[in-house]
Amino acid sequence: MPGIATGVFKKLFVKRQAGLGVISPAGPAQSARSMRRVTSTLNKTKSTYTSAEVVESQQVRDLRHGVISTGGSLSGELSVGTYQMLFESILRQAVQPSVTSGAIAIVTAASTGAFSGTFTRSAGSWLTDGFKVGDVVNMTGQAAPAVANNDQYMVITSLSALIMACVVLDKTPIIAKAAGDPVTFVTVGKKTWVPSIGHTRDYYTVEHWFGDIGQDELFPDTVFTGANVALPPSGMATVEFPMMGLDMTTGNAQYFTNPAPPSTGGNLASVNGALIINGVLAGLVTGITFNINGQYAYPAGDGSVGTNLRPDVLPGVLIVTGSMTVLFQDGTFRDLFLNETEAAIIVALTADSSAKPAFTSFVMSRVKYTGSDKDDTNTGMTLTMPFQALENVTNGGAGYPNLQTTISVQDSAFA
């Protein structure tokens, strides 16, 4: 009697296609990637058509299968570097090169808090260099007594042409230092965001290999349609990538026979890193979720005459919504909703507590809250605050402190 398939023997492989209808070739070694997962539920479905004829037996006489589609989701724990391809496809842009200031000897460092400070230049422009609020940056070149400022990752919390305000991710102080040292600032890793022009459209070939029973399922023309990120008050950060596709084929042999191994980036927990709301570290937020929804759909009509295959999966306007829960201490958060005040949300999650931690960060520079409902408990009362992120058209773009985008993702392992 054959064994029963078990999840621990199932493997998930993903490879980007050259275009619609072009199944990714098995290709050279490591051209596909084995993916980490909690679950991957991609399956083939069919519409069904039941006969409406009335016959003498007074019974339904036939049912036919109709239009095919595939759907499901890849769910995982958020980890450094693991999902670069998917975020590129969901945000419709490949990762972009790092930004650097080059060596400049006109920067003065000042401490403004326990682990925050400013770096002020007397000429040139951080904005012209291309730095943005929310960027995780690293500095080198500062001499004594501020050597400790070097090689520690910092999040930019506000930015003008001359002044960069930062929070240090490992919660160490910024040391004051006069200008004169040839310091260099650089963004860490790479980032991607929803662009204003030049959007990409990606399709994937996804494989489920059930090695313990010798069964293979191949899903060409699969689209990752969004990402749902959840940061609970305690526990691992999680991410879910919904998928839609056109068909599935089966076999008895593994298709991607020599994929690249899964990433080894560290897992991310909600309590490690920094959450910054409107430039200020937020110590009262007990949880946050946000959903990137590409609003993909199949073409109208649900099929074409003469074929049971849909022709494509079509993108829509990309929408980012979310919700956070906040301990009700004063009116600060509630009034963001009441006054329709736009806010910025920066979430930087670290995989360790070193000065240069592996990290993944998300920036939504223009957010409007759509509610502030309070619970009524005998212990700490909580606000639930849904929100929507918007394209930053008033304070974003070249020469501005923010990107002209709804959301960006930066990762120390993006390459």
Rosetta blueprint (number, residue, H / E / L):
1 M L
2 P L
3 G L
4 I L
5 A L
6 T L
7 G H
8 V H
9 F H
10 K E
11 K E
12 L E
13 F E
14 V E
15 K E
16 R E
17 Q L
18 A L
19 G L
20 L L
21 G L
22 V L
23 I L
24 S L
25 P L
26 A L
27 G L
28 P L
29 A L
30 Q L
31 S L
32 A L
33 R E
34 S E
35 M L
36 R L
37 R L
38 V L
39 T E
40 S E
41 T L
42 L L
43 N E
44 K E
45 T E
46 K E
47 S E
48 T E
49 Y E
50 T E
51 S L
52 A L
53 E L
54 V L
55 V L
56 E L
57 S L
58 Q L
59 Q L
60 V L
61 R L
62 D L
63 L E
64 R E
65 H E
66 G E
67 V E
68 I E
69 S E
70 T E
71 G E
72 G E
73 S E
74 L E
75 S E
76 G E
77 E E
78 L L
79 S E
80 V L
81 G L
82 T L
83 Y L
84 Q H
85 M H
86 L H
87 F H
88 E H
89 S H
90 I H
91 L H
92 R L
93 Q L
94 A L
95 V L
96 Q E
97 P L
98 S L
99 V L
100 T E
101 S L
102 G L
103 A L
104 I E
105 A L
106 I L
107 V E
108 T E
109 A E
110 A E
111 S E
112 T L
113 G L
114 A L
115 F L
116 S E
117 G E
118 T E
119 F E
120 T E
121 R E
122 S L
123 A L
124 G L
125 S L
126 W H
127 L H
128 T H
129 D H
130 G L
131 F L
132 K L
133 V L
134 G L
135 D L
136 V E
137 V E
138 N E
139 M E
140 T E
141 G L
142 Q L
143 A L
144 A L
145 P L
146 A L
147 V H
148 A H
149 N H
150 N L
151 D L
152 Q L
153 Y L
154 M E
155 V E
156 I E
157 T E
158 S E
159 L E
160 S L
161 A L
162 L L
163 I E
164 M E
165 A E
166 C E
167 V E
168 V E
169 L L
170 D L
171 K L
172 T L
173 P L
174 I L
175 I L
176 A L
177 K E
178 A L
179 A L
180 G L
181 D L
182 P L
183 V E
184 T E
185 F E
186 V E
187 T E
188 V L
189 G L
190 K E
191 K E
192 T E
193 W E
194 V L
195 P L
196 S L
197 I L
198 G L
199 H L
200 T L
201 R L
202 D L
203 Y L
204 Y E
205 T E
206 V E
207 E E
208 H E
209 W E
210 F E
211 G L
212 D L
213 I L
214 G L
215 Q E
216 D E
217 E E
218 L E
219 F E
220 P E
221 D E
222 T E
223 V E
224 F E
225 T L
226 G E
227 A E
228 N E
229 V E
230 A E
231 L E
232 P L
233 P L
234 S L
235 G L
236 M E
237 A L
238 T E
239 V E
240 E E
241 F E
242 P E
243 M E
244 M E
245 G E
246 L L
247 D L
248 M L
249 T E
250 T E
251 G E
252 N L
253 A L
254 Q L
255 Y L
256 F L
257 T L
258 N L
259 P L
260 A E
261 P L
262 P L
263 S L
264 T L
265 G L
266 G L
267 N E
268 L L
269 A E
270 S L
271 V L
272 N L
273 G E
274 A E
275 L E
276 I E
277 I E
278 N L
279 G L
280 V E
281 L E
282 A L
283 G L
284 L L
285 V E
286 T E
287 G E
288 I E
289 T E
290 F E
291 N E
292 I E
293 N E
294 G L
295 Q L
296 Y L
297 A E
298 Y L
299 P L
300 A L
301 G L
302 D L
303 G L
304 S E
305 V L
306 G L
307 T E
308 N L
309 L E
310 R L
311 P L
312 D L
313 V L
314 L E
315 P L
316 G L
317 V L
318 L L
319 I E
320 V E
321 T E
322 G E
323 S E
324 M E
325 T E
326 V E
327 L E
328 F L
329 Q L
330 D L
331 G L
332 T H
333 F H
334 R H
335 D H
336 L H
337 F H
338 L H
339 N L
340 E L
341 T L
342 E L
343 A E
344 A E
345 I E
346 I E
347 V E
348 A E
349 L E
350 T E
351 A L
352 D L
353 S L
354 S L
355 A L
356 K L
357 P L
358 A L
359 F E
360 T E
361 S E
362 F E
363 V E
364 M E
365 S E
366 R E
367 V E
368 K E
369 Y E
370 T L
371 G L
372 S L
373 D E
374 K E
375 D L
376 D L
377 T L
378 N L
379 T L
380 G L
381 M L
382 T E
383 L E
384 T E
385 M E
386 P E
387 F E
388 Q E
389 A E
390 L L
391 E L
392 N L
393 V L
394 T L
395 N L
396 G E
397 G L
398 A L
399 G L
400 Y L
401 P L
402 N E
403 L L
404 Q L
405 T L
406 T L
407 I L
408 S E
409 V E
410 Q E
411 D E
412 S L
413 A L
414 F L
415 A L
